[in-house]
């Protein structure tokens, strides 16, 4: 056989090789494009399940931002199944937890929100800002500056939110217990002020009397019993204020 024949055969083999490689590349690229863009691999239904009827469009925006921040989802649509493959929870500070529930057979994606239990409002008088807090002492969400009495409300007159404050859970329990004692004795509480420097609570009643209670050390159980008996047996109409700030001592100033 001539040299020309071998050269022609070599060219044909090279041509077939390049053709095969090109076809494989086209199939791979086409397959990847189909995988990324096909609705078969996308969630058709995306819902938010919560108990307070929050603004779902804003929440969905936050969750989309979260998944798009992951390196593996940079080239994927936000509703792609692969983008959410490794995500089980979303850390949003305003919620206790956000669970990601995926049902691939139904092409549905759900975000199940567990909210923090709102115990009351912690308000910073200097900054004129209020925050919801829970029993763990976490200030988890900004709240309207309210003048009402629907929730337990504490005025922090010395600090501001920039101090990254976390409240002692025992202090919250103590405030709740004291407030319940006044409510149970039908002595309406008008305002509760917290003095951080002195670790004192100043509780002003609707009738005008003021109670000063030291919380540098969390009051023992005997204190709550004494306070309940004091309210039950004392005529407050003749009293200006009562001072419990010193342990094992009470000072009563009459009008």
CORFEN-V150134 format. One record per run of one state. SS is the DSSP state (~ for helix, > for strand, _ for the rest). FROM is the first residue (numbers start at 1). TO is the last residue. If there is no record, write none. Layout:
BEGIN
ss=SS from=FROM to=TO
ss=SS from=FROM to=TO
END
This chain:
BEGIN
ss=_ from=1 to=2
ss=~ from=3 to=37
ss=_ from=38 to=38
ss=~ from=39 to=41
ss=> from=42 to=42
ss=_ from=43 to=44
ss=> from=45 to=49
ss=_ from=50 to=55
ss=~ from=56 to=68
ss=_ from=69 to=70
ss=~ from=71 to=73
ss=_ from=74 to=79
ss=> from=80 to=80
ss=_ from=81 to=81
ss=~ from=82 to=84
ss=_ from=85 to=88
ss=> from=89 to=89
ss=_ from=90 to=96
ss=> from=97 to=103
ss=~ from=104 to=106
ss=_ from=107 to=107
ss=> from=108 to=114
ss=_ from=115 to=119
ss=> from=120 to=124
ss=_ from=125 to=128
ss=> from=129 to=133
ss=_ from=134 to=138
ss=> from=139 to=143
ss=_ from=144 to=151
ss=> from=152 to=156
ss=_ from=157 to=160
ss=~ from=161 to=163
ss=_ from=164 to=168
ss=~ from=169 to=184
ss=_ from=185 to=188
ss=> from=189 to=195
ss=_ from=196 to=199
ss=> from=200 to=205
ss=_ from=206 to=209
ss=> from=210 to=214
ss=_ from=215 to=220
ss=~ from=221 to=233
ss=_ from=234 to=235
ss=~ from=236 to=238
ss=> from=239 to=244
ss=_ from=245 to=250
ss=> from=251 to=254
ss=_ from=255 to=255
END
